[in-house]
Amino acid sequence: MVYKSLRDCLLDLEKHGHLVRVREEVSPHLEMAEIQRRAYAAGAPAIYFERVRGCTFKAVCNLFGTMERCEFLFRHSLERVKSFMRFKADALSEIRGLDGLLRLAALPRTALTCLPLQVGTGPVLERAGRLSSLPQITGWPDDGGAFITLPQVYSEDPEKPGVMHSNLGMYRIQISGNRYMPDQEAGLHYQIHRGIGVHHAKALEKGLPLKVSIFVGGPPAHTVAAVMPLPEGISELMFAGMLGGRRFRYSYRDGFCISTEADFCITGTVDTKRTLPEGPFGDHLGYYSLVHEFPYLKIHKVFHRKDAIWPFTAVGRPPQEDTVFGKFIHEITAPVVPAEIPGLHSIHAVDEAGVHPLLLAIGSERYVPYRQREPMELLTIANALLGFGQCSLAKYLFIAAKEDNPELDIKRVDDFFVHILERVDWSRDLHFQTRTTIDTLDYTGTGLNRGSKLVVAAAGEKKRILASAVPDDLSLPRGFSDAMPAMPGVLVMKGPPFSSYREEKVKLGILTEHLEGSLKSDSIPLVVIADDSRFTARNLANFLWVTFTRSNPSHDIYGTGSFCQYKHWGCGRTLVIDARMKPHHAPPLVEDPAVSRRVDELSARGRSLHGVI
């Protein structure tokens, strides 16, 4: 079905049983966000709030809460978009950029809908408002203010103005709190390696103002387009039209681009002379993003429809609704990424580990086939991945050779790790980048955007049989206890509270000596140190979250029989990852018990959310 508005979409969802209305008044301060998180966890329908406390607008969440709902929303266009992506992947070596995009749009309807359409006016221009009149949604108790969590942030290339060289991204917007002047300023937080950053840099270089428009709502394809990792030079507005089956309508007011079918549009100019503190914000790694200086917008105007509806989501420890975004994007773009990198078969950014902290890959190992195989082509592929789009933010990259097990499923993370651990050679297969850029939201490094990376590449025959229990001969020094298996070949143990890297280097040196002396075989190739080993080993999700969101490869990896030879670090039988919380880490997210009790009341018998969350 082609949606002309968010309201069209919600009526369609309600007609088919995919939407629930909340009649009771609900507070935008913590309550609505907790309802969203519970709705996602329950696989619930979209939640439509008829009464938002302190606000005249209606709101909706969990719109993209399940893959089934995403496929329902785009049921009339999804197969065409997938066909286009497959066609693009097949022709990638010959066709690039805008001209290539149009040539690839073989289906007439695809070609017709992908080009944005300039119009004179539209529904979003019917009313004017203020930032303070919008739903002031806060997601976590220590958030610095209210945030827009499903924004479509639009900017244009200062050197090539116009929609065909624009960027539409999803960067959180803080609309209250901190030192922002109410109704006049808003925080603009964009992470490293984002398209708007290129536009901002060009504006600074040329001394030009950067005009930014923030669209909220509108047809759901517009929201999805804002999170699509499209190649540079291809406008997200074109993809929005293709996925939505309807050309993206836009207009200009005072030099600002307006999405005329959006529910809200906020226009403003980035202050090129100074920044302001932004945050904290409970983010999708499961921790708070702390306060940092970021660009901000000087607000120009706020437009909205007369019947505007405010869509929002909530983030926190994964999985959350943004997990579905990731799965949906992967479903659409799966053919394209391997076509970009020769020898790459598949990749999987592991959501349970916060996406960027852990990337898995399967590639070919075809170099010098007449000799015993070892990682060679895999390293070429790994280097290409670490220079490819958002994959460049990966902190840990584990890559395996397809030839060793053609049936290996990259989505079965536990099986993938077993495959790696059976083959890895810790003396050879660890490849560090010790001072590089990492995800803005990752606080395990040495500073904002500063940290390290580790590539683990494994190829060849099995080298060992992995233990599934704690070895009888295991000996631990004082302070380390509660060792238990997390998966075959992996032990998690409790360590003493972290003090300082200087002191911990000594303690973990003693630990690795004990491990080297007491583990007589190589059946335990990986040990993880945690603050709570029982929690960490309880299930795969906990293990992935703790291990890869609480460690910095350059600082937190040790090993038995470790050595450094010609700048290459390696170790013997057992690698040790210190995944304890460190003093410089951001605090984990914890819900407010009083808010949780109020949300419980909304799900009681006779209330709107009974049997829903």
Protein Blocks (a to p, Z undefined) as FASTA:
>chain_A
ZZfbfklmmmmmmmnopaccdfbdcdfehjlmmmmmmmmmnopacdddfbdghiabdcde
hklmpfklmmmmmmmmmmmmmmmmmmmmmmmmmggcjklmmmmmmblklmmmmpccddfb
dfklmpccdfklpccddfbfklgbdcdfbbccddddfklgcjklcccddddddfegjjbd
ehkaccddddehifklmmmmmmmmnopacdddddeejjfklmmmmmpccdehiafklmmm
mmnopacddddeehiacdfkbmbdcdddddfkbccdedjdddfkopacddddddddddfb
dcddfkbccddddddddddfklmmmmmmmmmmmmmmmmmpghiabdcddfknoommpccd
ddddfehklbccddfklmmmmmmmmmgcjllmpmbdcdddfklommbcfklmmlmmmmmm
mmpcfklmpccdfbdcddfklckbnbehiacddddddedjdfbdcdfbdcfklccdehia
hiacfbghiacddddddfbfklmmmmmmmmmmmmmmmmmbfkbmbccddfblmlmmmpmk
lmmmmmmmmccfklmgccehiaceehiacddfbccddfbdcfkbccdddddfklmmmmmm
mmgghiakgokZZ
